[in-house]
Amino acid sequence: MEAWRCVRRGYGRCVVGRGRYPMLPHHQKSLGRDWTTPWENLQRCCWNRHISSCMRWPGHYSRAPYPYFSSRHFSLNWRPPCLFESRTPFQYWNWRPDNLSQTSLIHLSSYIMNSEGDEPSSKRRKHQGTIQRHWEYICNHNKDKTKILGDQNVDPTCEDSDNKFDFSVMSYNILSQDLLEDNSHLYRHCRRPVLHWSFRFPNILKEIKHFDADVLCLQEVQEDHYGAEIRPSLESLGYHCEYKMRTGRKPDGCAICFKHSKFALLSVNPVEFYRRDVPLLDRDNVGLVLLLQPKIPSAASPVICVANTHLLYNPRRGDIKLTQLAMLLAEISSVAHQKDGSFCPIVMCGDFNSVPGSPLYSFIKEGKLNYEGLAIGKVSGQEQSSRGQRILSIPIWPPNLGISQNCVYEVQQLPKVEKTDSDLTQTELDKTEVLVTAEKLSSNLQHHFSLSSVYSHYFPDTGIPEVTTCHSRSAITVDYIFYSAEKEDVAEQPGSEVALVGGLKLLARLSLLTEQDLWTVNGLPNENNSSDHLPLLAKFRLEL
């Protein structure tokens, strides 16, 4: 393979054979002289070297928020300089590029590789070591003061477990093989062998065995692999499995699996977000909600509602994402609602394709959202510019969906035996019309759950973001475990008027990593971690 070379200084030209910028995407070909002038003295030392070792940003910004630049892997992992003070809380969805046309990662290589030997040396290089993740034990409901004890099963500082039910939950997007192959441009940094399902599945199963969670919430579970390998393997480990395939003949879906030694299944409630009679809901995403009962020697055993979903990816369709979320919350409300009017404890997991601090994320945690004037692409925080985007309509979804602005199913109207319109006075009719119009035109969404996130999303000492997914185009947080916390664990949330029975105490969580940590093992997937997402894992306690 012909060597990649940097040519005459100051021209900003990278060549393989002929042509100006043959390796650069179209939108980056305007960088020109300003991009390469800081490296005028590097020509003689980088001649005959891979282009990724030639290009260097003048400084290394170890504390920069996403997007982040690592000088060791420029072609794989590039970011502009830090734009904020380290103590300033960073909001993904408010970030704006000042001088660059795009913030996605720059891919210098579009060379078609016919064999592993054709891969650039930096991609064939084996990265030593494995990802180091530790248990962070959290007592007294203070997630800012955690004690990292490594892989121990019990935190000695936590109270005993008498009259309490402890259980663990894993949320894991395992990366459908069909989706991997359909989006191969996201995995150009990977060695080809690590992308084969025959290599990936044993690694995924090894992770599941190692963490041994009581409940698994899996996304991107490919249907043929589920039937042939995933379900039989998990059943052999003592799990009962429930699965909901995406609609529209899509190849994957969501699964919830639980240890039948710890839980009994009370109900299975699949949620299809596609609705033939609602033009807005033309996507094939799904959710799954289970009602589980702990197997404990108690006369009045409580129940737990576990939900799993994978929301639409498209960053410019925040209207669809919010509606899908409202449909999931409505189903959770229906399943978790108890006879006395309260809700049982809830764990909601999944890939929400939204970043921390975004309006969608804030709606989940705060219980309310006023979306008046909100650009459709700003909902999930994935889009950094709202130019040319339309504003969310009011209401977002039509009345025939049957879901109110409080994210509950609207009560089916029974045949009325009260007054007819002819019996009402004009004043009463006017008041009724005003109330109905106000409800339909409200831009306020609410839900009745006090939900907290297991993870903090930033490392407290540095302010660097945690990362749950990392591939050639992005490294951000989109995966979450939300739970209904005990009252003393979280301040009262707006919109949370309905009481919870009990509530969950977060005991521990498996630590996450920074983007820089992940690139030290060549990103995701790699030789030891076979998805482009990290598994999330939490330990909870339910008071009996």
C-alpha positions as CSV (number, residue, x, y, z in Angstrom):
1,M,0.0,0.0,0.0
2,E,1.4,3.4,-0.9
3,A,2.5,5.4,2.0
4,W,0.3,8.3,3.2
5,R,2.2,11.5,3.1
6,C,1.9,15.1,4.2
7,V,3.1,17.4,1.4
8,R,4.6,20.8,1.2
9,R,4.0,22.8,4.4
10,G,1.3,25.4,4.6
11,Y,-0.9,23.9,1.8
12,G,-3.1,21.7,3.9
13,R,-3.0,18.9,1.4
14,C,-3.0,15.2,2.1
15,V,-2.5,12.8,-0.8
16,V,-2.6,9.2,-1.7
17,G,-1.6,9.2,-5.3
18,R,-3.4,12.2,-6.8
19,G,-6.0,14.8,-6.0
20,R,-6.6,17.4,-3.4
21,Y,-7.9,16.1,-0.1
22,P,-8.8,12.7,-1.5
23,M,-9.4,11.4,2.1
24,L,-11.5,14.3,3.4
25,P,-15.3,14.5,3.5
26,H,-16.7,17.3,1.2
27,H,-17.5,19.6,4.1
28,Q,-14.0,19.6,5.5
29,K,-12.2,20.5,2.2
30,S,-12.3,24.2,3.0
31,L,-10.0,24.0,6.0
32,G,-7.0,24.8,3.8
33,R,-4.0,26.8,5.0
34,D,-5.3,27.7,8.4
35,W,-5.6,24.1,9.4
36,T,-2.0,23.0,8.8
37,T,0.1,26.1,9.4
38,P,0.8,25.3,13.1
39,W,2.7,22.2,11.9
40,E,5.2,23.9,9.5
41,N,8.2,22.3,11.2
42,L,6.7,18.7,11.1
43,Q,7.3,18.0,7.4
44,R,10.7,16.3,7.7
45,C,9.7,14.1,10.7
46,C,6.3,13.0,9.4
47,W,7.3,12.1,5.8
48,N,6.4,8.5,4.9
49,R,4.2,8.3,8.0
50,H,0.6,7.6,8.5
51,I,-1.4,10.8,8.2
52,S,-2.9,10.4,11.6
53,S,0.6,10.7,13.1
54,C,1.2,13.8,11.0
55,M,-1.7,16.0,12.0
56,R,-1.6,17.4,15.5
57,W,-3.7,20.0,17.2
58,P,-1.4,22.6,18.8
59,G,-2.5,21.7,22.3
60,H,-4.0,18.9,24.2
61,Y,-7.2,19.6,26.1
62,S,-7.6,16.9,28.6
63,R,-10.5,18.5,30.3
64,A,-12.5,19.6,27.2
65,P,-16.2,18.6,27.2
66,Y,-17.6,16.6,24.3
67,P,-16.5,16.8,21.5
68,Y,-13.1,15.8,22.9
69,F,-9.8,15.6,21.0
70,S,-7.2,13.0,21.7
71,S,-3.8,13.8,20.1
72,R,-2.9,10.1,20.0
73,H,-5.6,9.2,17.5
74,F,-6.4,12.3,15.5
75,S,-8.0,10.5,12.5
76,L,-10.3,8.6,14.9
77,N,-11.1,11.0,17.6
78,W,-11.0,14.8,17.0
79,R,-12.3,17.7,19.0
80,P,-12.0,21.4,19.0
81,P,-10.4,23.1,22.1
82,C,-12.2,23.4,25.4
83,L,-14.9,26.1,25.2
84,F,-15.9,26.2,28.8
85,E,-14.4,26.6,32.2
86,S,-13.9,23.3,34.0
87,R,-16.3,24.2,36.7
88,T,-19.1,25.3,34.4
89,P,-21.8,22.6,34.1
90,F,-21.7,21.5,30.4
91,Q,-25.0,20.9,28.6
92,Y,-24.6,18.8,25.4
93,W,-27.7,20.3,23.8
94,N,-26.5,23.9,24.2
95,W,-23.1,23.4,22.7
96,R,-22.3,25.5,19.6
97,P,-19.4,25.4,17.2
98,D,-17.9,28.9,16.6
99,N,-15.4,28.3,13.8
100,L,-16.1,24.9,12.4
101,S,-18.7,23.8,10.0
102,Q,-19.4,20.5,11.7
103,T,-18.5,18.8,15.0
104,S,-18.7,15.2,14.0
105,L,-15.4,13.3,14.0
106,I,-13.2,13.8,10.9
107,H,-12.5,10.6,9.0
108,L,-9.4,10.9,6.9
109,S,-9.5,7.5,5.4
110,S,-12.1,6.3,2.9
111,Y,-9.7,3.8,1.4
112,I,-11.5,0.5,0.6
113,M,-9.7,-2.3,2.4
114,N,-9.9,-5.7,0.8
115,S,-8.1,-7.6,3.6
116,E,-6.9,-7.1,7.1
117,G,-3.4,-6.6,5.7
118,D,-4.6,-3.5,3.8
119,E,-5.7,-1.8,7.0
120,P,-3.6,1.2,8.1
121,S,-1.1,0.2,10.7
122,S,-2.7,2.3,13.4
123,K,-5.9,0.3,12.9
124,R,-4.1,-3.0,12.9
125,R,-2.2,-2.1,16.0
126,K,-3.3,-4.2,19.0
127,H,-4.1,-2.1,22.1
128,Q,-2.9,-3.7,25.3
129,G,-5.1,-3.9,28.4
130,T,-8.8,-4.0,29.0
131,I,-11.4,-1.6,30.2
132,Q,-11.3,-1.1,34.0
133,R,-14.6,-0.6,35.6
134,H,-15.4,-0.6,39.3
135,W,-18.4,-0.8,41.6
136,E,-19.2,2.6,43.1
137,Y,-21.2,2.0,46.3
138,I,-23.6,4.7,47.3
139,C,-24.9,5.0,50.9
140,N,-27.2,7.5,52.5
141,H,-28.6,8.4,49.1
142,N,-25.6,10.6,48.3
143,K,-24.5,10.0,44.8
144,D,-21.8,12.7,45.1
145,K,-20.0,10.8,47.8
146,T,-19.3,7.4,46.6
147,K,-16.9,4.8,47.8
148,I,-15.1,2.8,45.1
149,L,-14.4,-0.7,46.4
150,G,-13.7,-2.6,43.3
151,D,-15.5,-5.9,42.4
152,Q,-16.9,-6.7,45.9
153,N,-20.3,-8.1,46.4
154,V,-21.1,-6.2,49.6
155,D,-20.4,-2.7,50.8
156,P,-19.6,-3.0,54.5
157,T,-20.7,0.6,55.1
158,C,-24.3,-0.1,54.0
159,E,-27.0,-1.3,56.3
160,D,-27.9,-4.9,56.5
161,S,-30.5,-6.5,54.2
162,D,-32.9,-7.9,56.8
163,N,-36.5,-7.4,55.6
164,K,-35.2,-5.9,52.4
165,F,-35.1,-7.2,48.8
166,D,-31.9,-6.5,46.9
167,F,-31.6,-6.9,43.2
168,S,-29.5,-5.8,40.2
169,V,-30.4,-4.5,36.8
170,M,-28.3,-4.3,33.6
171,S,-29.2,-2.2,30.6
172,Y,-27.2,-3.1,27.5
173,N,-27.5,-2.3,23.8
174,I,-25.7,-5.3,22.3
175,L,-25.5,-4.0,18.7
176,S,-27.5,-5.9,16.2
177,Q,-25.3,-7.6,13.6
178,D,-27.5,-6.4,10.7
179,L,-27.3,-2.8,11.9
180,L,-23.6,-3.1,12.3
181,E,-23.2,-4.2,8.7
182,D,-25.6,-1.6,7.4
183,N,-23.7,1.2,9.2
184,S,-20.1,-0.1,8.6
185,H,-18.9,3.5,8.3
186,L,-19.2,3.8,12.1
187,Y,-16.7,1.0,12.7
188,R,-13.8,1.9,10.4
189,H,-11.6,2.1,13.4
190,C,-12.2,-1.6,14.2
191,R,-10.2,-4.6,13.1
192,R,-12.3,-6.6,10.8
193,P,-12.3,-9.9,12.8
194,V,-13.8,-8.3,16.0
195,L,-16.9,-7.3,14.1
196,H,-18.0,-10.8,13.2
197,W,-21.0,-12.1,15.2
198,S,-19.1,-15.4,15.9
199,F,-16.5,-13.3,17.7
200,R,-18.9,-10.8,19.4
201,F,-21.5,-13.0,20.9
202,P,-19.2,-15.0,23.1
203,N,-17.8,-11.8,24.5
204,I,-21.3,-10.4,25.1
205,L,-22.3,-13.6,26.9
206,K,-19.1,-13.5,28.9
207,E,-20.0,-10.0,30.2
208,I,-23.5,-11.1,31.1
209,K,-22.2,-14.1,33.0
210,H,-19.6,-12.0,34.8
211,F,-22.0,-9.3,36.1
212,D,-24.8,-11.9,36.8
213,A,-27.5,-9.3,37.0
214,D,-31.0,-10.3,38.2
215,V,-32.7,-8.3,35.4
216,L,-31.4,-7.7,31.9
217,C,-32.8,-5.0,29.6
218,L,-31.3,-5.6,26.2
219,Q,-31.7,-3.4,23.1
220,E,-30.8,-4.2,19.4
221,V,-31.5,-7.9,20.0
222,Q,-31.6,-9.4,16.5
223,E,-34.5,-11.8,16.1
224,D,-32.7,-14.7,14.4
225,H,-29.8,-14.5,16.9
226,Y,-32.3,-14.3,19.8
227,G,-34.0,-17.5,18.8
228,A,-31.0,-19.5,17.9
229,E,-28.4,-18.3,20.5
230,I,-29.3,-15.5,22.9
231,R,-32.4,-16.9,24.4
232,P,-31.1,-20.5,24.8
233,S,-27.9,-19.3,26.4
234,L,-29.7,-17.0,28.8
235,E,-32.2,-19.7,29.8
236,S,-29.3,-22.0,30.6
237,L,-28.1,-19.3,33.0
238,G,-31.4,-19.3,34.8
239,Y,-33.2,-16.4,33.0
240,H,-36.7,-16.2,31.8
241,C,-36.8,-14.1,28.6
242,E,-39.5,-11.9,27.1
243,Y,-38.9,-10.3,23.7
244,K,-40.6,-7.7,21.5
245,M,-39.4,-7.4,17.9
246,R,-39.6,-4.1,16.1
247,T,-42.5,-3.7,13.7
248,G,-42.2,-3.3,9.9
249,R,-40.0,-6.4,9.5
250,K,-37.1,-4.8,11.2
251,P,-34.5,-7.3,12.3
252,D,-34.1,-6.5,16.0
253,G,-36.0,-5.6,19.1
254,C,-35.9,-5.3,22.9
255,A,-35.7,-8.1,25.5
256,I,-36.2,-8.2,29.2
257,C,-34.8,-11.2,31.0
258,F,-34.9,-12.0,34.7
259,K,-33.8,-14.7,37.0
260,H,-36.8,-16.9,37.7
261,S,-35.2,-17.8,41.0
262,K,-35.8,-14.2,42.2
263,F,-38.9,-13.0,40.4
264,A,-42.3,-14.2,39.3
265,L,-43.8,-12.8,36.1
266,L,-47.2,-11.1,36.6
267,S,-47.7,-9.4,33.2
268,V,-46.1,-8.8,29.8
269,N,-47.0,-5.5,28.0
270,P,-45.4,-4.8,24.6
271,V,-45.6,-1.3,23.3
272,E,-45.6,-0.6,19.5
273,F,-44.8,3.0,18.6
274,Y,-46.0,2.6,15.0
275,R,-49.6,3.7,14.5
276,R,-51.2,3.3,11.1
277,D,-53.8,6.0,11.9
278,V,-51.3,8.6,13.2
279,P,-49.0,10.0,10.4
280,L,-46.5,11.2,13.0
281,L,-45.9,7.7,14.3
282,D,-44.5,6.0,11.2
283,R,-41.4,4.5,12.8
284,D,-41.0,1.0,14.0
285,N,-39.5,1.4,17.5
286,V,-40.9,-0.6,20.4
287,G,-40.9,-0.8,24.1
288,L,-41.6,-3.6,26.6
289,V,-43.0,-3.4,30.1
290,L,-43.1,-6.2,32.6
291,L,-44.6,-6.5,36.1
292,L,-42.5,-8.6,38.3
293,Q,-43.0,-9.9,41.9
294,P,-40.0,-10.7,44.1
295,K,-40.0,-14.3,45.3
296,I,-39.7,-13.6,49.0
297,P,-41.4,-15.3,52.1
298,S,-43.8,-12.4,52.7
299,A,-47.6,-12.4,52.9
300,A,-47.8,-9.1,51.0
301,S,-45.0,-9.2,48.5
302,P,-44.6,-5.9,46.6
303,V,-44.3,-5.7,42.8
304,I,-41.8,-3.9,40.5
305,C,-42.4,-2.5,37.1
306,V,-39.5,-2.9,34.7
307,A,-39.6,-1.1,31.3
308,N,-37.2,-1.3,28.4
309,T,-37.1,0.7,25.1
310,H,-35.0,1.9,22.2
311,L,-36.3,5.3,21.0
312,L,-35.8,6.6,17.4
313,Y,-32.3,7.7,16.5
314,N,-33.0,10.5,14.0
315,P,-31.7,13.7,15.8
316,R,-34.1,15.9,13.8
317,R,-37.3,14.2,14.8
318,G,-37.7,15.2,18.4
319,D,-41.5,15.3,17.9
320,I,-41.5,11.5,17.3
321,K,-39.1,10.8,20.2
322,L,-41.3,12.8,22.7
323,T,-44.4,11.0,21.5
324,Q,-42.7,7.6,21.7
325,L,-41.7,8.4,25.3
326,A,-45.2,9.6,26.2
327,M,-46.6,6.3,24.9
328,L,-44.1,4.3,27.0
329,L,-44.9,6.4,30.1
330,A,-48.6,5.9,29.5
331,E,-48.1,2.1,29.4
332,I,-45.9,2.2,32.5
333,S,-48.6,4.3,34.3
334,S,-51.2,1.7,33.4
335,V,-49.1,-1.3,34.5
336,A,-47.6,0.2,37.7
337,H,-50.9,1.7,38.9
338,Q,-52.2,0.0,42.0
339,K,-55.7,-0.3,43.5
340,D,-55.0,2.3,46.2
341,G,-54.1,4.9,43.5
342,S,-50.4,4.7,44.1
343,F,-47.6,3.4,41.8
344,C,-45.3,0.5,42.5
345,P,-41.5,1.0,42.1
346,I,-40.4,1.5,38.6
347,V,-37.1,0.9,36.7
348,M,-37.0,2.3,33.2
349,C,-34.0,1.3,31.0
350,G,-33.0,1.8,27.4
351,D,-31.2,3.6,24.7
352,F,-33.1,6.9,24.6
353,N,-31.0,8.5,21.8
354,S,-30.9,11.7,23.9
355,V,-28.0,13.3,25.8
356,P,-27.9,14.5,29.4
357,G,-29.4,18.0,29.9
358,S,-31.5,17.8,26.7
359,P,-35.2,18.7,27.0
360,L,-36.2,15.0,26.6
361,Y,-33.9,14.0,29.4
362,S,-35.0,16.8,31.6
363,F,-38.7,15.8,31.0
364,I,-38.0,12.3,32.3
365,K,-36.2,13.6,35.5
366,E,-38.3,16.7,36.3
367,G,-41.7,15.4,35.3
368,K,-42.7,18.3,33.2
369,L,-41.7,20.1,30.0
370,N,-43.0,23.3,28.3
371,Y,-42.1,22.8,24.7
372,E,-43.5,26.0,23.3
373,G,-41.1,27.5,20.8
374,L,-38.7,24.4,21.0
375,A,-37.0,23.5,17.8
376,I,-37.7,20.0,16.7
377,G,-34.0,19.1,16.5
378,K,-33.2,20.4,20.0
379,V,-35.4,17.9,21.8
380,S,-32.7,15.1,22.1
381,G,-29.7,17.4,22.3
382,Q,-28.0,15.5,19.4
383,E,-28.3,18.5,17.0
384,Q,-26.1,21.4,17.8
385,S,-27.8,23.9,15.4
386,S,-31.4,24.6,15.1
387,R,-31.1,26.5,11.8
388,G,-33.8,25.6,9.3
389,Q,-35.7,23.5,11.8
390,R,-39.4,23.8,12.4
391,I,-40.8,24.4,15.9
392,L,-42.7,21.7,17.6
393,S,-46.4,21.9,17.0
394,I,-49.0,22.3,19.8
395,P,-50.1,19.7,20.6
396,I,-47.3,17.4,19.4
397,W,-49.6,14.4,18.8
398,P,-53.2,14.3,17.7
399,P,-56.1,13.5,20.0
400,N,-56.8,10.2,18.3
401,L,-53.6,8.7,19.8
402,G,-55.6,8.4,23.1
403,I,-52.8,9.8,25.3
404,S,-53.2,13.0,27.4
405,Q,-50.6,15.7,28.0
406,N,-50.1,14.0,31.4
407,C,-48.8,10.9,29.5
408,V,-51.6,8.6,30.6
409,Y,-54.2,6.8,28.6
410,E,-57.4,8.9,28.3
411,V,-60.4,7.3,29.9
412,Q,-62.7,5.8,27.4
413,Q,-65.9,7.7,27.3
414,L,-69.0,5.7,28.3
415,P,-72.4,6.5,26.8
416,K,-73.5,9.7,28.4
417,V,-76.8,9.9,30.3
418,E,-76.3,13.4,31.5
419,K,-77.4,16.6,29.9
420,T,-77.3,16.9,26.1
421,D,-76.1,20.0,24.3
422,S,-79.7,21.1,24.0
423,D,-80.1,20.9,27.7
424,L,-77.0,23.1,28.4
425,T,-77.2,26.8,28.7
426,Q,-75.1,28.9,26.4
427,T,-72.8,29.9,29.3
428,E,-72.2,26.2,30.1
429,L,-71.4,25.5,26.5
430,D,-68.9,28.3,26.3
431,K,-67.1,27.2,29.4
432,T,-66.9,23.6,28.1
433,E,-65.5,24.7,24.8
434,V,-62.8,26.9,26.5
435,L,-61.7,24.0,28.7
436,V,-61.5,21.5,25.8
437,T,-59.6,24.0,23.7
438,A,-57.1,24.8,26.5
439,E,-56.4,21.1,27.0
440,K,-55.8,20.5,23.4
441,L,-53.6,23.5,22.9
442,S,-51.5,23.1,26.0
443,S,-47.7,23.1,25.5
444,N,-47.0,21.5,28.9
445,L,-46.2,17.8,29.2
446,Q,-46.2,16.1,32.5
447,H,-45.8,12.6,34.0
448,H,-46.5,11.4,37.6
449,F,-43.3,9.6,38.4
450,S,-40.3,10.8,40.5
451,L,-37.5,9.3,38.4
452,S,-33.8,9.6,39.1
453,S,-30.9,8.6,36.9
454,V,-28.5,5.9,38.3
455,Y,-25.5,7.8,36.7
456,S,-24.4,11.4,37.2
457,H,-23.1,11.7,33.6
458,Y,-20.0,13.7,34.6
459,F,-17.0,12.9,36.7
460,P,-17.3,15.1,39.8
461,D,-13.5,15.8,40.1
462,T,-12.9,16.9,36.5
463,G,-16.3,17.6,34.9
464,I,-15.5,15.3,32.0
465,P,-18.6,13.6,30.6
466,E,-19.2,9.9,31.1
467,V,-19.7,8.0,27.9
468,T,-22.0,5.0,27.2
469,T,-21.4,4.7,23.4
470,C,-18.3,5.2,21.3
471,H,-17.7,4.6,17.7
472,S,-16.0,6.4,14.7
473,R,-18.6,9.3,14.7
474,S,-19.5,9.9,18.3
475,A,-18.8,9.3,21.9
476,I,-21.6,10.4,24.2
477,T,-24.2,9.2,26.7
478,V,-27.5,8.0,25.3
479,D,-28.2,4.9,27.6
480,Y,-29.8,5.3,31.0
481,I,-31.3,3.5,33.9
482,F,-34.0,5.6,35.6
483,Y,-35.7,4.5,38.8
484,S,-38.4,5.7,41.2
485,A,-36.3,6.7,44.2
486,E,-37.2,6.8,47.9
487,K,-38.5,10.2,49.0
488,E,-35.4,11.1,50.9
489,D,-33.3,10.1,47.9
490,V,-34.6,12.9,45.7
491,A,-36.2,16.2,46.1
492,E,-39.9,16.4,45.2
493,Q,-40.3,16.5,41.5
494,P,-42.7,18.8,39.7
495,G,-45.7,16.9,38.3
496,S,-45.2,14.1,40.8
497,E,-48.5,14.3,42.6
498,V,-49.2,10.6,42.8
499,A,-47.6,8.7,45.7
500,L,-45.2,5.8,45.3
501,V,-45.4,2.6,47.4
502,G,-41.9,2.2,48.9
503,G,-39.5,3.3,46.3
504,L,-36.0,2.1,45.4
505,K,-32.7,2.8,47.1
506,L,-29.7,2.9,44.8
507,L,-26.9,0.8,46.5
508,A,-24.3,0.7,43.8
509,R,-23.5,1.3,40.1
510,L,-20.8,0.1,37.8
511,S,-18.6,3.0,36.9
512,L,-18.6,4.5,33.4
513,L,-15.6,5.8,31.4
514,T,-14.5,8.8,29.5
515,E,-14.0,8.9,25.8
516,Q,-10.3,9.1,26.3
517,D,-10.4,5.9,28.4
518,L,-12.2,4.1,25.6
519,W,-9.8,5.1,22.8
520,T,-6.9,3.6,24.8
521,V,-8.5,0.3,23.9
522,N,-9.3,1.4,20.3
523,G,-12.9,2.5,21.0
524,L,-15.9,0.2,20.7
525,P,-16.3,-2.5,19.7
526,N,-12.8,-4.0,20.4
527,E,-11.2,-7.3,21.3
528,N,-12.9,-7.5,24.7
529,N,-16.0,-5.3,24.4
530,S,-18.1,-6.4,21.5
531,S,-20.8,-3.7,21.3
532,D,-20.5,0.0,20.5
533,H,-22.3,0.6,23.9
534,L,-21.2,-0.1,27.4
535,P,-23.4,-2.1,29.7
536,L,-25.0,-0.1,32.5
537,L,-25.4,-1.9,35.8
538,A,-27.1,-0.9,39.1
539,K,-27.9,-2.5,42.4
540,F,-31.1,-1.6,44.2
541,R,-32.8,-2.2,47.5
542,L,-36.6,-2.4,48.0
543,E,-37.9,-1.9,51.5
544,L,-40.4,-4.6,52.4
